[in-house]
Amino acid sequence: MKKIPLTLVCMIVISSVLVACLGAYLKYEVLKPLDIFPEENIMSVPFKLLADHGAMYTLRAVAQEELLPPPTEPLVPPTQAPTEPPTVPPTEPPTEPPVIEVEESWFDDVLFIGDSRTVGMRDYARLGNAEYFCSVGMTLFNAENTWAGDKNFQSTTLENLLTERSYGKIYIILGINDCGYPHDTLIDSYEDLLKLVREKQPDSVIILQSIMAVSKSKARSAWYFGMDNINAINERIAALADGGMIRYVDVNEWIANEDGYLPNDMTGDGCHLFADGYQAWAQWILDSAGDLRIP
């Protein structure tokens, strides 16, 4: 049996020490404030980081924000004497179209895009002939690269599906798997997804649903599940709607309890619903669809 050269042994030892030092620095100095890989061994952190595109994206976004120069004070124009505003005759406020009565057939041209919660709705509470592009673990970062299928189409990517089929309304229900990322990074990804959907389906109305609340115990399990964080993200999602071709609906106005959390009797793990909970959620979507005033 050949002896391993001493030089090779030294190189292995030195490499292991360097990887461990790098892993420790990344885990405790760089990634800990972002709550990324908190449970990973320091030896695996550098390799996990290289393989996780979402984490790398977050680090780049944080680095870019830190490198931006501080904002300068705006120039204040010289003050002028106030002038009386011109008199404008009163105008009648625009009238909204009446709320329409929606039946399940309204959903025959609907596509739902979502994560595991939408998978539950697909499996336990389908609406009309709606189609569902959803997958457990789907995020705003990987939605365009996810493959999914439904009873009317084979497993495919979202871009291919939107290219090959036509929808009148598209619900997007995503964000619970992304709420640990910086909000600007998350919203950038949301806007990229909206751009794809709008490009492929220019005539469809897009309905953004808020991130559904989690239970109180789930909210306490990690800072990013806290309702203050989720509500702040929902405000950013709501701001993406224009009231026309992009709408926003807030599911938490219906499902959240008086403290703002998902009721314990509707969930087993604090995040996903029981079967009858998915049925109640689908019924709420049906009942609230008329408020959208979309024929």
C-alpha positions as CSV (number, residue, x, y, z in Angstrom):
1,M,0.0,0.0,0.0
2,K,1.4,3.3,-1.1
3,K,1.9,6.0,1.5
4,I,0.0,9.2,0.8
5,P,2.5,12.0,0.2
6,L,2.9,14.4,3.1
7,T,2.4,17.3,0.7
8,L,-1.0,16.0,-0.3
9,V,-2.0,15.5,3.3
10,C,-1.0,19.0,4.1
11,M,-3.0,20.4,1.1
12,I,-6.1,18.5,2.2
13,V,-5.8,19.7,5.8
14,I,-5.2,23.3,4.7
15,S,-8.1,23.2,2.3
16,S,-10.4,21.8,4.9
17,V,-9.4,24.5,7.4
18,L,-9.9,27.2,4.7
19,V,-13.4,25.8,3.8
20,A,-14.3,25.7,7.5
21,C,-13.1,29.3,8.1
22,L,-15.0,30.5,5.0
23,G,-18.1,28.6,6.0
24,A,-18.0,30.0,9.5
25,Y,-17.5,33.5,8.2
26,L,-20.4,33.2,5.7
27,K,-22.8,31.5,8.2
28,Y,-22.2,33.8,11.2
29,E,-21.2,37.1,9.7
30,V,-22.9,37.3,6.3
31,L,-25.9,34.9,6.2
32,K,-27.0,35.0,9.8
33,P,-28.6,38.5,9.6
34,L,-30.6,37.3,6.6
35,D,-31.6,34.0,8.3
36,I,-30.1,31.9,5.4
37,F,-28.8,28.4,6.1
38,P,-29.2,28.7,9.9
39,E,-29.0,24.9,10.4
40,E,-26.3,24.1,7.9
41,N,-22.8,22.8,8.9
42,I,-20.1,25.3,8.3
43,M,-18.3,22.9,5.9
44,S,-21.4,22.8,3.7
45,V,-22.3,26.4,3.7
46,P,-20.0,27.6,0.8
47,F,-21.2,24.8,-1.4
48,K,-24.9,25.3,-0.5
49,L,-24.6,29.0,-1.2
50,L,-23.1,28.4,-4.7
51,A,-26.0,26.0,-5.5
52,D,-28.8,28.2,-4.1
53,H,-29.7,30.9,-6.7
54,G,-32.2,32.6,-4.4
55,A,-29.7,33.1,-1.7
56,M,-27.1,34.4,-4.1
57,Y,-29.7,36.8,-5.5
58,T,-30.5,38.1,-2.0
59,L,-26.8,38.6,-1.2
60,R,-26.2,40.5,-4.5
61,A,-29.3,42.7,-3.8
62,V,-28.1,43.5,-0.3
63,A,-24.6,44.3,-1.5
64,Q,-26.0,46.6,-4.2
65,E,-28.1,48.5,-1.6
66,E,-25.1,48.9,0.6
67,L,-23.0,50.3,-2.2
68,L,-25.5,52.9,-3.3
69,P,-24.4,56.4,-2.4
70,P,-26.5,58.1,0.3
71,P,-29.3,60.2,-1.0
72,T,-28.6,63.9,-1.3
73,E,-30.8,66.6,0.1
74,P,-33.2,67.9,-2.6
75,L,-32.8,71.5,-3.6
76,V,-35.5,73.7,-2.1
77,P,-36.8,76.2,-4.6
78,P,-37.3,79.8,-3.4
79,T,-40.6,80.4,-1.7
80,Q,-43.3,82.2,-3.6
81,A,-46.4,83.9,-2.5
82,P,-49.3,81.4,-2.5
83,T,-51.7,81.9,-5.4
84,E,-55.3,81.2,-5.3
85,P,-56.1,77.9,-7.1
86,P,-58.4,78.3,-10.1
87,T,-62.0,77.6,-9.5
88,V,-63.0,74.2,-10.9
89,P,-66.7,73.4,-11.3
90,P,-67.8,70.3,-9.4
91,T,-67.9,67.1,-11.4
92,E,-69.9,64.0,-10.8
93,P,-67.8,61.2,-9.4
94,P,-67.4,58.3,-11.9
95,T,-69.9,55.5,-11.3
96,E,-68.6,52.0,-10.8
97,P,-70.2,49.2,-12.8
98,P,-72.6,47.2,-10.6
99,V,-71.4,44.1,-8.8
100,I,-72.1,41.1,-10.9
101,E,-73.5,37.7,-9.8
102,V,-70.8,35.0,-10.3
103,E,-71.5,31.3,-10.8
104,E,-68.8,28.6,-11.0
105,S,-68.8,28.8,-14.8
106,W,-67.1,32.2,-14.4
107,F,-64.0,30.3,-13.5
108,D,-64.0,28.2,-16.8
109,D,-61.4,30.6,-18.3
110,V,-59.4,31.1,-15.0
111,L,-55.8,29.9,-14.3
112,F,-54.6,29.7,-10.7
113,I,-50.8,30.1,-10.2
114,G,-49.6,29.2,-6.8
115,D,-47.7,27.1,-4.3
116,S,-48.7,24.2,-2.0
117,R,-51.7,26.1,-0.7
118,T,-53.0,26.3,-4.2
119,V,-52.2,22.6,-4.6
120,G,-54.6,22.0,-1.7
121,M,-57.3,24.0,-3.4
122,R,-56.7,22.1,-6.7
123,D,-57.0,18.8,-4.9
124,Y,-60.0,19.5,-2.6
125,A,-61.9,22.5,-4.0
126,R,-61.7,23.0,-7.7
127,L,-63.8,25.9,-9.1
128,G,-65.7,25.3,-12.4
129,N,-63.3,24.2,-15.1
130,A,-60.4,26.4,-13.8
131,E,-56.9,25.2,-14.5
132,Y,-54.2,25.1,-11.8
133,F,-50.4,25.6,-12.4
134,C,-49.1,25.0,-8.9
135,S,-46.4,23.1,-7.1
136,V,-45.3,22.5,-3.5
137,G,-42.4,24.8,-2.8
138,M,-43.1,27.2,-5.7
139,T,-41.7,30.7,-5.1
140,L,-41.6,34.0,-6.9
141,F,-38.0,33.2,-7.8
142,N,-38.5,29.8,-9.3
143,A,-42.1,30.1,-10.8
144,E,-40.8,30.5,-14.3
145,N,-38.6,27.4,-14.1
146,T,-41.1,25.2,-12.3
147,W,-42.8,22.3,-14.2
148,A,-46.4,21.5,-13.3
149,G,-49.3,19.7,-14.9
150,D,-53.1,19.6,-14.4
151,K,-55.9,17.4,-15.7
152,N,-56.2,19.4,-19.0
153,F,-52.4,19.8,-19.7
154,Q,-49.3,17.8,-19.4
155,S,-46.4,18.9,-17.2
156,T,-44.9,22.0,-18.7
157,T,-43.4,25.4,-17.8
158,L,-45.5,28.5,-17.1
159,E,-44.2,30.2,-20.1
160,N,-45.1,27.3,-22.4
161,L,-48.6,27.1,-20.8
162,L,-49.3,30.8,-21.2
163,T,-48.1,30.6,-24.8
164,E,-50.2,27.6,-25.8
165,R,-53.4,28.4,-23.9
166,S,-55.6,31.4,-23.4
167,Y,-57.2,32.7,-20.2
168,G,-59.6,35.4,-19.3
169,K,-58.5,35.7,-15.7
170,I,-55.3,34.7,-13.9
171,Y,-55.0,34.4,-10.1
172,I,-51.5,34.6,-8.6
173,I,-51.2,33.3,-5.1
174,L,-47.5,33.3,-4.1
175,G,-45.2,34.7,-1.5
176,I,-45.4,32.6,1.6
177,N,-42.2,30.8,0.6
178,D,-40.4,34.1,-0.2
179,C,-41.2,36.1,2.9
180,G,-37.7,35.7,4.4
181,Y,-36.1,37.7,1.5
182,P,-35.7,41.5,1.5
183,H,-38.9,43.0,0.3
184,D,-37.4,44.9,-2.6
185,T,-35.9,41.7,-3.9
186,L,-39.2,39.8,-3.5
187,I,-41.2,42.5,-5.3
188,D,-38.6,42.7,-8.1
189,S,-39.3,39.0,-8.7
190,Y,-43.0,39.5,-8.5
191,E,-42.8,42.2,-11.2
192,D,-40.7,39.9,-13.4
193,L,-43.5,37.3,-13.1
194,L,-46.2,39.9,-13.9
195,K,-44.2,41.0,-17.0
196,L,-44.1,37.4,-18.3
197,V,-47.9,36.9,-17.7
198,R,-48.8,40.2,-19.2
199,E,-46.5,39.5,-22.3
200,K,-48.1,36.1,-22.9
201,Q,-51.7,36.9,-21.9
202,P,-52.2,40.6,-22.7
203,D,-56.0,40.4,-22.7
204,S,-56.3,38.6,-19.4
205,V,-57.2,40.3,-16.0
206,I,-54.6,39.4,-13.4
207,I,-55.8,39.0,-9.8
208,L,-53.1,39.2,-7.1
209,Q,-54.1,37.6,-3.8
210,S,-52.5,38.6,-0.6
211,I,-50.3,36.1,1.3
212,M,-52.6,34.2,3.6
213,A,-52.0,34.6,7.3
214,V,-50.4,31.8,9.3
215,S,-51.3,30.7,12.8
216,K,-50.0,32.5,15.9
217,S,-47.6,29.6,16.8
218,K,-46.3,29.5,13.2
219,A,-45.8,33.2,13.3
220,R,-43.6,32.8,16.4
221,S,-41.5,30.1,14.9
222,A,-39.5,32.5,12.6
223,W,-39.4,36.2,12.2
224,Y,-40.3,36.1,8.6
225,F,-43.7,34.3,9.3
226,G,-44.6,37.2,11.7
227,M,-47.8,39.0,10.6
228,D,-46.0,42.4,10.7
229,N,-43.7,41.1,8.0
230,I,-46.4,39.4,6.0
231,N,-48.7,42.4,6.2
232,A,-45.8,44.7,5.0
233,I,-45.2,42.4,2.0
234,N,-49.0,42.4,1.2
235,E,-49.0,46.2,1.1
236,R,-46.2,46.0,-1.5
237,I,-48.1,43.4,-3.5
238,A,-51.3,45.5,-3.3
239,A,-49.4,48.4,-4.8
240,L,-48.6,46.4,-7.9
241,A,-52.3,46.4,-8.8
242,D,-53.6,49.2,-11.0
243,G,-57.4,48.6,-10.5
244,G,-57.8,47.7,-14.2
245,M,-56.0,44.8,-15.8
246,I,-54.3,44.0,-12.5
247,R,-56.5,43.6,-9.4
248,Y,-55.8,42.8,-5.7
249,V,-57.9,40.8,-3.2
250,D,-57.1,40.4,0.5
251,V,-58.0,36.9,1.7
252,N,-57.1,37.9,5.3
253,E,-60.1,40.1,5.5
254,W,-62.0,36.9,5.4
255,I,-59.9,34.2,7.0
256,A,-57.8,35.9,9.7
257,N,-59.2,35.9,13.2
258,E,-59.5,39.0,15.4
259,D,-55.8,38.9,16.2
260,G,-54.9,38.7,12.5
261,Y,-53.8,35.1,12.5
262,L,-55.0,31.9,10.7
263,P,-57.5,30.2,13.1
264,N,-56.1,27.1,14.7
265,D,-59.2,25.1,13.8
266,M,-58.5,25.5,10.1
267,T,-55.0,24.2,10.1
268,G,-52.8,21.4,11.3
269,D,-49.4,22.8,10.7
270,G,-50.1,26.5,11.1
271,C,-49.8,27.2,7.4
272,H,-51.9,24.8,5.3
273,L,-55.6,24.3,5.5
274,F,-57.7,21.2,6.3
275,A,-59.7,19.9,3.3
276,D,-62.9,21.8,4.5
277,G,-60.7,24.9,4.9
278,Y,-59.7,24.7,1.2
279,Q,-63.4,24.3,0.3
280,A,-64.3,27.4,2.4
281,W,-61.4,29.3,0.7
282,A,-62.7,28.4,-2.7
283,Q,-66.2,29.5,-1.7
284,W,-64.8,32.9,-0.6
285,I,-63.1,33.3,-3.9
286,L,-66.3,32.5,-5.7
287,D,-68.4,34.9,-3.4
288,S,-65.9,37.7,-3.8
289,A,-65.4,37.4,-7.5
290,G,-68.5,39.5,-8.2
291,D,-66.9,42.5,-6.4
292,L,-64.2,42.4,-9.1
293,R,-66.8,43.4,-11.7
294,I,-65.1,41.3,-14.4
295,P,-67.6,39.8,-16.9
